[in-house]
Amino acid sequence: DDIAISSNSRTEFAWYLMYKTIDNCNTALSIKGDSEELRKAQGQALALRAFCYLHLVQHYQFTYLKDKDAPCVPIYTEPSNNTTVPKGKSTVAQVYQRIFEDLALAQDYLKNYVRSGDNQKFKPDLAVVNGLLARAYLLTGQWEEAAKAATAARQGYSLMTTTAEYEGFNNISNQEWIWGHPQLVSQSDASYNFYYLDATYAGAYSSFMADPHFKDKFSEGDIRLPLFQWMREGYMGYKKFHMRADDTADIVLMRASEMLLIEAEALAREGFPEKAVIPLNELRHARGLGDYDLTGKSQEDVINEILMERRRELWGEGFAIGDILRTQGPVKMTGCQIRPIATTDGK
């Protein structure tokens, strides 16, 4: 919500971080040459620039499907400095055009690139490019293309199947993570800014708790359900994210489960609910649940179930507000649920 408060320092930082990253990408893309190494680096810069513009277009205007011609954010494709004349706002459609052009070129530049190991997951490859395309296609209502790109992005990545695997969310070697950012003790600011979400371990900020009503959205047998934990003063903690023993934690940027959900939603919106439940059920099985029962369900029912599964699966990873905006869904406020805590005298 800070992006709407112009006087807030976080507002300035959120804007600066995206455009400084874009400027760095523009600098990399301005270098002349035709070596394979440069082509790979520029392919990764294109993917990262597309990621930044995708973030900006989702947070600084309503969805493409609501009004693609609405003014959004400025587009910079050349390095800038203090003397650069500021650009005006481009439309939502123009920002998406930039995103798709960058990702198309990134696909070409990265077609021969293969990471050398999990410790290289911070470098965009073809899977990351396809994942970003899947997000962009979903946001612009290109359902068939979204499903295809999501399928391509998750190839070679398996799903977590136990609570122990799921708990922590702090290791870039996680089998589901397609893209992430490793953290070192010497470079751990991102850990502190992200993993405050965990309020369930000693030394935590204890400032971020889960909505107790959210727990009710999970079924018995779900490997994610045991991660909920009543905390001090009756607040609900959720042990999805943990700092490691050295107070660092790797940052997740893209997972195979998100791609399954994009594929499922795109197929459902395209009018194929019986196909949509195939990727949905693949995720449900990995989370300890049975098949979603299609009996008597409408297309809208299936879409709503997939959107709810996005809430359950992607909690804390930065998708909720984007989903509300792109679907033009309502924000429903529910009364606070506080659990009574016994005092020392038993009252």
Secondary structure, DSSP 8 states (H G I E B T S, - for coil): -GGG-TT-HHHHHHHHHHHHHHHHHHHHHT-----HHHHHHHHHHHHHHHHHHHHHHHHSS--TTT-TTSB------S---TT-------BHHHHHHHHHHHHHHHHHHTTT---SSGGGTTS--HHHHHHHHHHHHHHTT-HHHHHHHHHHHTTT-----SHHHHSB---TT-TTEEEEE--BTTB-HHHHHHGGG--SSTT------B-HHHHTTS-TT-TTGGGEEE-GGG-EEETTB---TTS---EEEEEHHHHHHHHHHHHHHHT-HHHHHHHHHHHHHHTT------TT--HHHHHHHHHHHHHHHSTTTT-HHHHHHHHT---------------TT--
